[in-house]
Amino acid sequence: MESLYDPQGNQNILDRIDQLSPITLSQWGKMTVSQMLLHCQKPIDVAYGTLHIAPHWKSYFFGASRRKKLADPKLFHRDQSAIKEFIIRHEPKFDEARQGLKERVAVFAKDGHAAIKVTRHPLMGEMTPEEWDILQWKHLDYHLKQFGV
């Protein structure tokens, strides 16, 4: 698996984001491409400490078992629901949403582990910078594949 901390891996994700257009259709799910671009910013914002979501009580009891599943290639599946704060109900402007996501992704390569300001994920519990990297990579990869890139 690639890493967002690695400049080449980071660039690979940025290149895939650049392949999207306002009319790119999803291969599954209900989100538009603009909604997906904004949705993908939310977990990064949590890691960077700019979006605060109270930890779910389950994270204290089941977080460790959820983190063990980070190695599972099927971590994300098509009928999985999102954290309510990550659901985008309006139609964002495509260019703004794409640029916002690209800026957030680039910080991983620029700042490395120092980019991660929050260690507690709302559902996964305490996470290392490496675990944040795996989770963000898989989340981005899943949604970019959803839109064919």
N, C-alpha and C positions, 0 to 999 in steps of 0.2 A: 504494500500500500504506500502511496505517496504521502508527503507531509506538506502542510501549509507553511511550516517553518522553513522548509527547504526552498530556496529561490526558484529552482526549476519546477518543483511540484506546485508551488504557488502560481507560477506563470502558466502552467498547464490549466489550472482552474480559471485563471483570468482569461485565457484564450477561449476556453469553452463558453464563458459568460459572453464574450464578444461575438460569438456565433449566433446568439439569440437576436431576434428582431421582434418588434411589437406584434407581429402576426404569427409568431411561432405558436403552434398548437401543442397541447399536452397529449401524451400517448395514454394517459390515465389520469383520473382525479378530476376535481372541479375547478382548480385554480387556473387563472390566466397567467401568462408569462410575467406580467407586471406584478401580480399578487405574489407569485413565487419568489421573485427577486427581492421583494420587501420582506416576505416571510423568512427568507434565508438570513436576513440581517439580524433578526430578533435573537436567535441563540448566540450569535457573535456579540451582540450588545450586552447580553447577560455576562458572558465571559470577560468582556472589557469593563464591566461595572457601570455601564450607561443605561441599562434597563434592569430595574430591580423587581424581582419576583420572589415572593415569600416561598421558602422551601415547603414542599408538600410533606405532610407527616410521614408518608410512605418512604420518603427519601432517607429517613433516619433508620428505618427497619429493613428496607429492601434495596437501598442504594448500592451496597457492595455487590449484590447478586446481579443488579442491572449493569454495573460497570464491567463485570466479568463477561457480559454478552457483547462488549465492544469488539471482541475478536470475531464475533459471528458475522459472516458475510451477508446474512439476511437480517441485519440489525433493523433495517427499515423495510416495511412491507406496505403494499398498496392500500390496504384498508385501515392503516394505523391513523389514529387521531392525533392532533397536535395539542400542545399546551395552549390553553385558551388565549393567552396573551400573544401567541405567535400567529393566530388566525387573522387574516387580512380580509375584511368584508367589503372594503371600497376598492375602486380601481385606481391604483397609483399611476403616476406619469411614468412611462417606460424608461425614458432616458435618466430621470432622477433616481429611479429604483435601481437601475443597472449601475449607475455611477456610485451610488451609496454602497452597494454590495462590493463592487470592485475596490473601493477605498478601504472597506473593513477587511477584506481578504488580504490586501497588500500589507496591512499592519502586522500580520503573522510573520511574514518574511522579514519585514523591516525591524520589528522590535523583539522578535523571538519570544521566549518564555515570559519576558517582562510585559508583554501585551496582556497577559491574563491577570486581571485584577481581582477576580472573584474565584474562590476555590470551590464553592458549594453550588452545584447545579440543582435547580428546583426539584428534579425527579431522581437524579443519579447520586445525589449526596456529594461528599467531598471528592474532588477530582484533581489530579496532577495536571500540569501543563501538557504532558504527553497524551493524557486521556482526553483533554479538551481538543487537542489536535485531531485525534482519531475520530472523535464524535463530529467535529465540524467538517472534516474531510468527507466522512461517510454521508453526512446530511447534504452537503453540497453536491457530491457525486450522485446521490439518489435523485435529487431534484433536477439536476442538469440532464440526467438520463431520462427523466420524466418528460423533458422537453426536447429529447432527441439529440442532445449534444454531449 
